[in-house]
Amino acid sequence: MHDASPTPRPDYTRTVWAVAAVTLAAALGEAAFAQAAGLPDLAKDAADFGYDIALNVVAALVFGRGARVERLSAFVIAALLAASGLSGLADLWASLRNPVAASTQEVVAANLVATAVACLAAAALVRFRGDANPLIKATWLNARNDAVATLLTCALGLLAQAAPVRWPGFALDLVGVVFALQAAAAVLRAAWREAPEAEPWTQPARPRP
């Protein structure tokens, strides 16, 4: 069980709260800028931070409240990760059906904010990457995947924006969807492996004498 993990638990909780606070501040700042500049796509990018904020707040609130509560919360976080991936998939499908190119200003602003927040979160949580606790695994995988996806998007997004065809941008969006769904699957597997022995449905039936 994960109770034997050497990870400093109070330090983890403080770190996750800090990540949630920084993400919320970035989302509010981006939303305010989008409203002032009249950039609706940028406002939607700000709203997408809600999944990350909710994920980290859930982890911070329930961590240390017992293995059963943590495990159940890991399932909730896996659902948030899956919802994030499905939301990205829905956005991609809408873009394929009605392709409307975002302005270069929106692309640059969204990429810079998303990359900065994701890299800060990943840097803060990287020391917990080896922990077997499914709740810790969920926050780390989310931060790691966000960092990788946003770095790829930041590096290739402007090239995709300038390309005469739209498929490079669609491919980048699909990468983010795959990362989110992969993280959800990994968290589900970790939570299932942490099934406490006290739960009867996790144990094989005993033969009757």
LOPA-657895 format. One record per residue (C-alpha): residue in one letter; chain; x, y, z; residue number from 1. Coordinates in steps of 0.2 Angstrom, whole numbers. Example, Ala and Ser with C-alpha at 12.3 -4.5 7.8 and 13.67 -1.06 7.14 Angstrom:
2
+------+------+-------+-------+-------+-------+
| kemi | dodo |     u |     v |     w | kolti |
+------+------+-------+-------+-------+-------+
|    A |    A |    62 |   -22 |    39 |     1 |
|    S |    A |    68 |    -5 |    36 |     2 |
+------+------+-------+-------+-------+-------+
//
This chain:
209
+------+------+-------+-------+-------+-------+
| kemi | dodo |     u |     v |     w | kolti |
+------+------+-------+-------+-------+-------+
|    M |    A |     0 |     0 |     0 |     1 |
|    H |    A |     5 |    18 |    -3 |     2 |
|    D |    A |     6 |    22 |    16 |     3 |
|    A |    A |    24 |    17 |    16 |     4 |
|    S |    A |    29 |    30 |     4 |     5 |
|    P |    A |    44 |    41 |     9 |     6 |
|    T |    A |    36 |    57 |     1 |     7 |
|    P |    A |    34 |    72 |    13 |     8 |
|    R |    A |    15 |    73 |    14 |     9 |
|    P |    A |    13 |    90 |    21 |    10 |
|    D |    A |    25 |    97 |     8 |    11 |
|    Y |    A |    14 |    89 |    -5 |    12 |
|    T |    A |    -2 |    97 |     1 |    13 |
|    R |    A |     6 |   114 |     1 |    14 |
|    T |    A |    13 |   111 |   -16 |    15 |
|    V |    A |    -4 |   106 |   -24 |    16 |
|    W |    A |   -13 |   121 |   -16 |    17 |
|    A |    A |     1 |   132 |   -23 |    18 |
|    V |    A |    -1 |   125 |   -40 |    19 |
|    A |    A |   -20 |   127 |   -39 |    20 |
|    A |    A |   -18 |   145 |   -34 |    21 |
|    V |    A |    -6 |   149 |   -48 |    22 |
|    T |    A |   -17 |   141 |   -61 |    23 |
|    L |    A |   -32 |   151 |   -54 |    24 |
|    A |    A |   -23 |   167 |   -55 |    25 |
|    A |    A |   -17 |   164 |   -73 |    26 |
|    A |    A |   -35 |   159 |   -78 |    27 |
|    L |    A |   -42 |   175 |   -71 |    28 |
|    G |    A |   -29 |   186 |   -79 |    29 |
|    E |    A |   -31 |   177 |   -96 |    30 |
|    A |    A |   -49 |   179 |   -95 |    31 |
|    A |    A |   -48 |   197 |   -90 |    32 |
|    F |    A |   -36 |   201 |  -105 |    33 |
|    A |    A |   -47 |   191 |  -117 |    34 |
|    Q |    A |   -63 |   201 |  -111 |    35 |
|    A |    A |   -53 |   218 |  -113 |    36 |
|    A |    A |   -46 |   213 |  -130 |    37 |
|    G |    A |   -62 |   205 |  -137 |    38 |
|    L |    A |   -54 |   188 |  -140 |    39 |
|    P |    A |   -67 |   174 |  -137 |    40 |
|    D |    A |   -55 |   160 |  -141 |    41 |
|    L |    A |   -43 |   166 |  -128 |    42 |
|    A |    A |   -57 |   167 |  -115 |    43 |
|    K |    A |   -61 |   148 |  -119 |    44 |
|    D |    A |   -43 |   144 |  -116 |    45 |
|    A |    A |   -44 |   152 |   -99 |    46 |
|    A |    A |   -60 |   142 |   -95 |    47 |
|    D |    A |   -51 |   126 |   -99 |    48 |
|    F |    A |   -40 |   129 |   -84 |    49 |
|    G |    A |   -55 |   124 |   -74 |    50 |
|    Y |    A |   -51 |   106 |   -75 |    51 |
|    D |    A |   -33 |   108 |   -69 |    52 |
|    I |    A |   -39 |   119 |   -54 |    53 |
|    A |    A |   -53 |   107 |   -49 |    54 |
|    L |    A |   -41 |    92 |   -50 |    55 |
|    N |    A |   -28 |   100 |   -39 |    56 |
|    V |    A |   -41 |   107 |   -27 |    57 |
|    V |    A |   -49 |    89 |   -25 |    58 |
|    A |    A |   -32 |    82 |   -22 |    59 |
|    A |    A |   -27 |    95 |    -9 |    60 |
|    L |    A |   -43 |    94 |     1 |    61 |
|    V |    A |   -44 |    75 |     2 |    62 |
|    F |    A |   -25 |    70 |     4 |    63 |
|    G |    A |   -21 |    63 |    21 |    64 |
|    R |    A |   -39 |    58 |    25 |    65 |
|    G |    A |   -36 |    40 |    23 |    66 |
|    A |    A |   -32 |    27 |    10 |    67 |
|    R |    A |   -50 |    24 |     5 |    68 |
|    V |    A |   -55 |    42 |     3 |    69 |
|    E |    A |   -39 |    45 |    -7 |    70 |
|    R |    A |   -42 |    31 |   -18 |    71 |
|    L |    A |   -60 |    36 |   -21 |    72 |
|    S |    A |   -55 |    54 |   -25 |    73 |
|    A |    A |   -42 |    47 |   -37 |    74 |
|    F |    A |   -57 |    40 |   -47 |    75 |
|    V |    A |   -65 |    57 |   -47 |    76 |
|    I |    A |   -48 |    65 |   -53 |    77 |
|    A |    A |   -47 |    51 |   -67 |    78 |
|    A |    A |   -65 |    56 |   -72 |    79 |
|    L |    A |   -59 |    75 |   -73 |    80 |
|    L |    A |   -44 |    70 |   -84 |    81 |
|    A |    A |   -56 |    60 |   -95 |    82 |
|    A |    A |   -68 |    74 |   -96 |    83 |
|    S |    A |   -54 |    86 |  -101 |    84 |
|    G |    A |   -49 |    74 |  -115 |    85 |
|    L |    A |   -66 |    72 |  -121 |    86 |
|    S |    A |   -69 |    91 |  -120 |    87 |
|    G |    A |   -53 |    93 |  -131 |    88 |
|    L |    A |   -60 |    80 |  -143 |    89 |
|    A |    A |   -76 |    89 |  -144 |    90 |
|    D |    A |   -67 |   105 |  -148 |    91 |
|    L |    A |   -57 |    97 |  -161 |    92 |
|    W |    A |   -72 |    90 |  -169 |    93 |
|    A |    A |   -81 |   107 |  -170 |    94 |
|    S |    A |   -65 |   114 |  -178 |    95 |
|    L |    A |   -65 |   101 |  -191 |    96 |
|    R |    A |   -83 |   104 |  -195 |    97 |
|    N |    A |   -82 |   123 |  -195 |    98 |
|    P |    A |   -64 |   128 |  -196 |    99 |
|    V |    A |   -61 |   146 |  -190 |   100 |
|    A |    A |   -43 |   151 |  -188 |   101 |
|    A |    A |   -39 |   160 |  -172 |   102 |
|    S |    A |   -29 |   176 |  -173 |   103 |
|    T |    A |   -10 |   176 |  -171 |   104 |
|    Q |    A |   -12 |   187 |  -155 |   105 |
|    E |    A |   -23 |   174 |  -147 |   106 |
|    V |    A |   -12 |   159 |  -152 |   107 |
|    V |    A |     4 |   168 |  -145 |   108 |
|    A |    A |    -5 |   173 |  -129 |   109 |
|    A |    A |   -14 |   156 |  -126 |   110 |
|    N |    A |     3 |   147 |  -129 |   111 |
|    L |    A |    13 |   158 |  -117 |   112 |
|    V |    A |     1 |   157 |  -103 |   113 |
|    A |    A |    -2 |   139 |  -104 |   114 |
|    T |    A |    16 |   134 |  -106 |   115 |
|    A |    A |    21 |   145 |   -91 |   116 |
|    V |    A |     8 |   138 |   -80 |   117 |
|    A |    A |    11 |   120 |   -85 |   118 |
|    C |    A |    30 |   121 |   -83 |   119 |
|    L |    A |    28 |   129 |   -66 |   120 |
|    A |    A |    16 |   115 |   -60 |   121 |
|    A |    A |    27 |   101 |   -67 |   122 |
|    A |    A |    43 |   108 |   -59 |   123 |
|    A |    A |    34 |   109 |   -42 |   124 |
|    L |    A |    27 |    92 |   -43 |   125 |
|    V |    A |    42 |    83 |   -52 |   126 |
|    R |    A |    49 |    77 |   -35 |   127 |
|    F |    A |    33 |    67 |   -32 |   128 |
|    R |    A |    34 |    58 |   -49 |   129 |
|    G |    A |    39 |    41 |   -41 |   130 |
|    D |    A |    26 |    40 |   -28 |   131 |
|    A |    A |    14 |    25 |   -29 |   132 |
|    N |    A |    -1 |    35 |   -21 |   133 |
|    P |    A |   -14 |    36 |   -35 |   134 |
|    L |    A |   -19 |    54 |   -29 |   135 |
|    I |    A |    -1 |    60 |   -31 |   136 |
|    K |    A |     1 |    50 |   -47 |   137 |
|    A |    A |   -14 |    59 |   -54 |   138 |
|    T |    A |    -8 |    77 |   -50 |   139 |
|    W |    A |     9 |    73 |   -57 |   140 |
|    L |    A |     3 |    65 |   -73 |   141 |
|    N |    A |    -8 |    79 |   -76 |   142 |
|    A |    A |     6 |    92 |   -73 |   143 |
|    R |    A |    18 |    82 |   -84 |   144 |
|    N |    A |     6 |    79 |   -98 |   145 |
|    D |    A |     1 |    98 |   -98 |   146 |
|    A |    A |    19 |   103 |   -99 |   147 |
|    V |    A |    24 |    91 |  -113 |   148 |
|    A |    A |     8 |    96 |  -123 |   149 |
|    T |    A |    10 |   115 |  -121 |   150 |
|    L |    A |    29 |   114 |  -125 |   151 |
|    L |    A |    25 |   105 |  -141 |   152 |
|    T |    A |    11 |   117 |  -145 |   153 |
|    C |    A |    21 |   132 |  -141 |   154 |
|    A |    A |    35 |   126 |  -152 |   155 |
|    L |    A |    24 |   121 |  -167 |   156 |
|    G |    A |     9 |   131 |  -164 |   157 |
|    L |    A |    15 |   147 |  -174 |   158 |
|    L |    A |    21 |   136 |  -188 |   159 |
|    A |    A |     4 |   127 |  -188 |   160 |
|    Q |    A |    -4 |   144 |  -188 |   161 |
|    A |    A |     6 |   150 |  -203 |   162 |
|    A |    A |     4 |   134 |  -213 |   163 |
|    P |    A |    -7 |   134 |  -228 |   164 |
|    V |    A |   -17 |   119 |  -222 |   165 |
|    R |    A |   -25 |   117 |  -205 |   166 |
|    W |    A |   -20 |    99 |  -201 |   167 |
|    P |    A |    -4 |   103 |  -191 |   168 |
|    G |    A |   -15 |   112 |  -178 |   169 |
|    F |    A |   -28 |    98 |  -178 |   170 |
|    A |    A |   -14 |    86 |  -175 |   171 |
|    L |    A |    -7 |    96 |  -160 |   172 |
|    D |    A |   -25 |    97 |  -152 |   173 |
|    L |    A |   -26 |    78 |  -154 |   174 |
|    V |    A |   -10 |    76 |  -145 |   175 |
|    G |    A |   -17 |    85 |  -130 |   176 |
|    V |    A |   -33 |    74 |  -130 |   177 |
|    V |    A |   -22 |    58 |  -131 |   178 |
|    F |    A |   -11 |    64 |  -116 |   179 |
|    A |    A |   -27 |    67 |  -105 |   180 |
|    L |    A |   -35 |    51 |  -109 |   181 |
|    Q |    A |   -19 |    41 |  -106 |   182 |
|    A |    A |   -17 |    50 |   -89 |   183 |
|    A |    A |   -35 |    45 |   -84 |   184 |
|    A |    A |   -31 |    27 |   -89 |   185 |
|    A |    A |   -15 |    27 |   -79 |   186 |
|    V |    A |   -24 |    35 |   -63 |   187 |
|    L |    A |   -38 |    22 |   -64 |   188 |
|    R |    A |   -25 |     8 |   -65 |   189 |
|    A |    A |   -16 |    15 |   -50 |   190 |
|    A |    A |   -32 |    17 |   -40 |   191 |
|    W |    A |   -38 |     0 |   -44 |   192 |
|    R |    A |   -21 |    -8 |   -38 |   193 |
|    E |    A |   -23 |     2 |   -22 |   194 |
|    A |    A |   -39 |    -7 |   -17 |   195 |
|    P |    A |   -39 |   -10 |     2 |   196 |
|    E |    A |   -40 |   -28 |     8 |   197 |
|    A |    A |   -55 |   -23 |    18 |   198 |
|    E |    A |   -66 |   -20 |     3 |   199 |
|    P |    A |   -75 |   -37 |     0 |   200 |
|    W |    A |   -78 |   -34 |   -18 |   201 |
|    T |    A |   -59 |   -34 |   -21 |   202 |
|    Q |    A |   -57 |   -51 |   -14 |   203 |
|    P |    A |   -60 |   -68 |   -21 |   204 |
|    A |    A |   -74 |   -78 |   -14 |   205 |
|    R |    A |   -69 |   -91 |    -1 |   206 |
|    P |    A |   -74 |  -109 |    -3 |   207 |
|    R |    A |   -87 |  -115 |     9 |   208 |
|    P |    A |   -82 |  -129 |    20 |   209 |
+------+------+-------+-------+-------+-------+
//
